[in-house]
Amino acid sequence: MAERPQCPSLEQGLVASLGAGQRARVFPAACPPALPALSWPDLCCSTLAVPREEDNTLDIVRAFLRSRPKQEAQKLRFLASICTVCSTTSVDSTVWDMLYFCQLEVVETIEVLLQEEPAGHQGIMVQQQAMLAITSMSRVGLLLQEKKSSLLYVCFCSIFHLPPQEDTQGPDASLYSKTLATMDSMLQVLVRSAGTLGIVELQNILELLLPFTNSQLAAVQERAMARIARLANFITTYSLPQVCPCFAQATVLRHQCSKTHQFVMLGKLVGHLTLCCTCKDKGTRHEAAEALHHLHTFVLQQRSRWPWLHDTGQLQLQEGWQATQPWQLLHTSHIGKIFLMFTKYLQPSDRADVILMAIKSLRAPSAYSISLAAHMVDVLVADHAFQPGQVLNIVWAIYRSLPSVRAVVALKSLDRALLVLTGKHPSEVVASLLQCSPMCTHVAVAMWRAMMSEPQAAEKVLRELLSMLMNQSLRKTSTSTKDNPRILSLAAARTISEILLQSVCLWQVEAIFPQLFLALLFQVSFTTELTLQEVHIFWKEHQQDLLTPIRSAVQSMRVLLCSMGFESQVLAIEVQGGWDTLLSSQTHLMGVRIIAREMMKTPSPLCSTIFCHLAELLSAEDPTWEMVAMVFFIEMLNCTNLSEELDRALEIFPVYLQSQCLGMPSLVLRAILRLTERPDTERKALILLPYVMEQLQGADSDASAAALPVLGNMLQLLEGKTLSLTALALADKLQPLFDDELDTVRELSIRLFQIAMGLVVGAEKKKMKKKVWDSLLPLLFHLHDQDKSVAKASQEALRSAGQFLKWGQLAQLAETAQAWRICECLLARKRSRAKDYLCQSQTYLQSPQEPLRQEAVRFIGLIGRDVDEHKKVQYIREILQGTSKDTSPLVSSLATQMVLILGRGRLKSRFNLPRLSLQMPRAWMRSHSVPSEDSAQTETKQEPQP
């Protein structure tokens, strides 16, 4: 490689580049003019006097911008005129103002000229002159900041792709060297003229140069690296604005960085230069080593400004002197030592940048030393912790690079990196890899194997996957996998299946089998609720598998059970259709019950562990999977080998009895019913009595239907005073259920009320009498209930009420279901209750059952017969008039007749109303007769005919 010439000053470069006839006024490079104050005169109307020479140069610039000539001489003249105009601005600010208004057009024109010039000797003069023009404009603040990057990029492209220096001889070789020197001078001026933004400008230039060092052309690599080396040398001699104290691992308490003082490129620069020290081109390697040397000097210089650091003063100078020894020794081992010198100065973000660069360099074929890149990964991953975003980037880099990595040393390095990261950041690594490959491709499987190659790391990974599975409760919908826990939980299920198929870490899986099994079961349930959008996100690249998300989750469950030796349970579930029923949201809970019953056949310790873990999960009250967990939990109550564990159910059930989840209270009540039927738990279940009684007050008829049998069982377990008080309290809650919409609730509540009457003793009996009196009319009406079981229960309850009240006539009439005679007896026994009866009857005018509305109309009419006051009669007639508009013709007709009869005062005889009923068609009477032992015949004999 030819020796590099010394960089000439800007003034020398400008003079050397100007041809004959070109005139330019240049100020010394060491004394750049001060930027003039901004003023905005009209360019066309300005009358200020300027020197004639400047008039000519401005005219040349204007003319070129208008016509854009193609001749090289005109281009050179235009560019030289820009330099002249810029030098004039130090004398006259008006010239600066004039150029300011057309600076965008000037910069764009220079950019076009650089793009148009051919590579080689023909265009090199224009390229060199263009760089001088850029330098001049930068000095006087006329180079637009937003155009710098594109202008420099075009400049680098045109200069770096010149023919190699060894292919040129004589004047051409010297011209090439001068052109590169001009570029170095231009870059230095750009940094100088940036003022307080010098550090930012320097890093912008380095960002543009680094990609050229990766070029396939050795000449381009070397020239770009040489520019970096010259800049690195420049910043060791030029006093840049002080870099932020946090630079190079300096710790400053309560410090906030200013962006203009941050040197954020240190890691990227160190990593790239270190790798370039091992590239194939000797010249590039030499320049990279020199750049590293200067960069190390710069780091030491910056640290020397902070006296609180321990390596200041002579220690720094000694380290800097020693650092110069290995720079020229470009063996890989020496480069590794050089790299280690920088690692203590790298911030975590710098380390992450270097790791990403080194991982990319492990791909085959690589332009750099793979062993050095592997060494860099090993050193940086082991020494420091990273932020979640940095971990994600590293995992992504490994995932993308792994298919192209061939060298054993590289593969082992990546395996070690994954293992170390898993140990330090298990949650971030697992989440990152799930995002990289939701479907767990073969590349991801290789990474999972590496992460689980050690028992401690395998345990961490499995627990993180378990956490992902249970993380469905966030319910966040997104259009990507990056921040969607629902999709990541699906990915975790798929991943666990693939891991188990690899037969790795089975001991660790066995340790958390109950938790993992239930998590996968919940995952299947959750998958039935996926939106089409989420299914598409997860499956869009793998639809050829013909395995839907829910089938994938079910498959993961089967693989887990088989891996743990439960093949018989898998087969039994298959025979009962359990796996298929899991696939549908309509039959899903049935499938859960089948699986639960088969898992009850596993060894007792495992059953107990699963049951206790379910209890812990249900204590968390997560609506995502609480229904599935409760179904499984309740099914396991049938385990005969569970005893003390059942106490956990008594702690959990009160909470879920108050759940707003549809069907949950009913489910829990059926479970409590089982407990009241087991000898070992029946008395323990009494602690739930108050919570069960509360279920009778809600609007959930299903819950009431489930609670009534439970209360019946519990009453049988109570004794003495407690039994009497409970029966009394229960009576109040049962009466509203007589009119429930469910036939079952009506029947059970009436029968339980009948039982409660017989359980009240002592002082509570007096209170119970009032409740029994209040129940007589509803029971009477329900003798005509559409459901025969309810009518039968009402008849028996009325008979028991008569016995309780020691009212023999009522008990006898109830025995034969003589409804009308009971009506008259009620009014005759206690006429003072007529008002209460009227209020109760009005409620039944709104009953959904037509027979009950009819009986209410009749009874109200019967009340009206015994009322003497005109106002009260009128009030009863108004009630009946409202019913005359009933949707049922029979009810409305009966109400109308009652109104007419009450209005004419014809209800004087106690037998008028029965006569009125008998006047109705016989078919109507038959359809509304009460089913009892010969009740119709008995009533016909006793009632006088009209």
Helices and strands as residue ranges (DSSP letters): H 10-17, H 52-67, H 72-88, H 93-100, H 103-116, H 121-139, H 145-160, G 165-167, H 171-193, G 195-197, H 198-209, G 210-214, H 218-237, G 247-249, G 259-261, H 266-276, H 282-304, H 314-323, H 332-343, H 348-360, H 370-383, H 388-401, G 402-404, H 408-424, H 426-436, H 442-451, H 455-469, G 470-474, H 485-501, H 506-511, H 513-527, H 532-539, G 543-545, H 549-563, H 567-575, H 578-582, H 588-599, H 604-620, H 626-635, G 636-638, G 644-646, H 647-657, H 664-677, G 684-688, H 689-694, G 695-697, H 701-717, H 720-734, G 735-739, H 743-759, H 764-781, G 782-784, H 788-804, H 808-815, H 819-829, G 831-833, H 834-844, H 850-865, H 870-883, H 889-904, H 912-918, H 922-927, H 935-942
